[in-house]
Amino acid sequence: MKIDLKKVSGLPVAVESVTGEFILGEGLNTPSIRVRMMHDLDGVWANPVTGADKMIYQYTSGLWFKEDEVSWKQANIIYGIVVFLPGIFSGEFNKSSGQYHPIVPPNTKATPEIYTVLHGTGHFILQKSSPPYDVIEDAVLVEVQEGESFIVPPDYGHLQINCGTGPLIFSYVVMDGMQGVYDPFRQKKGAIYYEMAPGTQGGRFVANNNYDQYLPLRIIKAGEISQLPSFDRLITYQHVLANLRHLKFLTDPAKFPASAGI
């Protein structure tokens, strides 16, 4: 079965619900499709995961209508789409490995990112830190329902979790060419918390004891916060394109509005 994303994303894109395969329509560029396999996350799962390798999520590089390419390039921003298949791995929900954004001089903070859930429900774990990432200042889980958006503030490392029984599909808007910093998560064998499936011994949210400190996990709902009023709702490709001039904080975190924090 196909999940048609045209209405929610504004692009002629669909996803095959079982395999997670992207189906791209006419008029779009040809993005690269980047795949992550189950064993790519060995070392950051809560418990060892065994068995045959398989795809757990994939994402596009920047997507655009061909006539809009210059506008995106001038803004140095991209819009892409990510698909997470459902799954539980040794008691833990399917997730990404976690990353921080690098600090690019002359900036002194890492760049932000905007997420919009297009299908399903996503849990996003955020942890605030800066190089050398020895101290975590804040730990947050943001629950994002279909049609909701939120902004990852500067200096928050983050990972995505599919806690549902069907595909989780979301868009991301970020500085073009951003290269994630993954080693801090790998060195700690994951984020500061693991999200486990109901009924798993130890509870739903399990603190990662590889961290030297304990922080309570704040849980917030994207639908109950307002970071930037025009970006709280469903954000389509067209909405982002029309507002690129207001998104300079994605490439210059010094311009990130204090009111958009979490």
N, C-alpha and C positions, 0 to 999 in steps of 0.2 A: 504494500500500500504506500502511496506517495503522500507526503505531508507538504502541501502547497504553502510556500512562504511569501507569495507575492503580496498579499494584502497586508501582512504584518511587517514585512521588511521593505516593501516598495520595489523589490527586484524580482525578475523572473527566475526564481530559484525554488527548487523543491528538494526534498530529502526522502530517500527510500527508508521507510520506518524500521525495517529489520536489519539491513546492512549499514545504514547511515550514509549511503552513497549520495553525493551531491548530483543534482540534475540541473544544469545551467541552461537558461534560455537564450534567445537571440539578443544581440545588441550589447552583450557584456564582453569585457576583456577575458583573457584566458588566465585565470589565477593559478598559482601552484596550490596543490592540495597536500597538506602535511599530516601525516598519520602518526599516532602514538599507539604502541602495542602494550599489552598487559605487562610483559616483562621489561619494558622500558622503565617501569616504575618500581622494579625490584630495588629494595633498599629504602623506599619511602612508604611502602604499605605498613599498616599497623602490625600485621603478622605475615610470615612468609607465604607467598602465593606460588602454587605449583600447577602443573598441567600444561597443555599445549598453548602456545602463544596465540593471541588473537587481537584484533583491533578493538580499542576501547573508546577512542575519540579521534576526530580529525577536524581540520579547520582550513579555511581558505586564507591565502594571502589577500592583499587588498582587492576588493571588488568594485567595479565601476562600469557605468555605461561609457562606451568608447568616446562619446562626445564630451564627457565630463573629466576626462583624464587630466587636462591641464589644470583645472581648478583644484583637484586633489593634490597634484604635484606641487603647485604653488603654496598650498597650505601646509604641506609636509605631514599630512594626516591620512590614515587609511581607515576604511570600513570593511570588516570581514565577518564571516559567519563560522560558528563552531557547533559541532554535533557530538554529544556524548551519548553513547548507548547505555541502556540500563544494565546494572550488574552489581553483584556483591562478591567481594574477593576476600576470602578468609575472614568473613564477618564485616568487612568494611565496604561502604558504598564506592562505586566508581568515582574516580577523581582525577585531577591533574597532579603533576609532581610538585607544583608550587614554584613561584618565581618572584624576585624583586625586579624592579626596573632600575637600570643603571643611572648614576648621576653623571650627566654630560656637562663638563665645564662650558661656560662660566656658571652654570646652575649649581646650587648647593643642595637641591632636593631632587628626588627622582620624579619622573613624569607621571601624571595621573592616567586613568583609563575609564571609558564609559562602557557599561554593559547594559544590554536590553534582552530580556528573555522573550523569545519568539514562540516557544512551544515548551510546555512542561513547567516544572518548578526547579529553580536552582538554588543551591546553598553555596555561598561564597565566603570562605574563611580568609580574614584579613589579619595581618599582624604587623604592627608598626615597628620599624627598625631602620638603621642606617649603617653603612660600613663602619666597622667590620662585622656587623650584625650579631654582636655578642649579647646585646640587651634588647628585649622585647618590651616596648612601652605600652602596648595596647593589643588586645585580642578580641576580635569581633566576628560574629557570623551574621551575614546579611541574607535573609530569605527573600527571594525575588520570584514573584508569580508571573505567569504569562502576561505580557503587555506592560510590565513594569521595568523601570530603568533605575540605575544608580551609578554613582561615580566613585571609583577607587581614588582616594586622596593621595597626594605625594607621600612617598616613603612607606607605603603600606604594601608589604609582600602579600601575595594572594594566591589562592587556588580555588578551583571550581569543583563542585560535587553534584552528581546526579543522584538524588535521594528518592527518585520515583521509579515507576515500573515501565515507563516508556522513554523514548528519547528526550533528552534535554537539548534544546537548540537555542543559541543566543548569538547576538551580534556584539562585536567589540569595535570601539573607535579609539585609536591610539596614534602616537607619533610614528610616522613612517620610518622604517629601518631600526626600530627599537629592538635591541638584543637582550633577552631576558637573562637575569643572573640566577642560576639554578643551584649552585653549589651550597649556599647556606641551608637550603632545605634538605639537600642530600646529606650534608654533614650531620644534621640533627635527625635524620631518618623520617622526615616529613614535617608537617606544620606543627604548631604548638598544641593543636588538638586533632584527634582523629574522629570522624563521624562514623559510628558503627550502626549496623542494621538493628532494628528492634529485636529484643530477645537475646542479643549478644551479651555474654558475661562481661560485667564492668560498666554497663550503661550505654547510653546513646553517644555522649560526647566524652571521650577518654583523653585525659591529659597525656601528652608525650613526655615521658620522664627523661628523655635525652636533653631537654632544656634545663638549664641551671636554676630557673625561677618558675614560680607558679603564678599565673594571672587568671582571674576569673574570665570566663568567656561571655562577653556581652552579646545578646541575641537581639537583632532588630529586624523589622520588616520594611522592605523598600517602600511599600505602599503607605507607610506611616511617617516617612520622613520627607523633607523637601530640601534638597541640596541646591539645585538651580530650577526654579519653577518651570521653565520651558523645556527642561530635560528630565522631569520626573515621570512623565507618561511614556507610552510607547513611542520610541524614536525610530522613524523610518530612515532609509537612505536619503530620501529627498529632504527630510527635516534637517539632517546633519549637513547635507550639501548646502542648503540655504542659509545655514548658520555658522559656516566655517569661520567667518570673521569674529564670532563670539567664542571660539574655541582655542584661542591662542594659548590658553593655559595648558593645553595638551602638549605643547612643545616648549613652553616656558613656564615651569611650575611656580616661578615667582609671581605670576599673574593669577594663580589659583585663588578664587575668592574664599575668604575665611568662612563665609556663611555656608559653603558647600562641604564642610567637614562632616565627619560622622561621630 
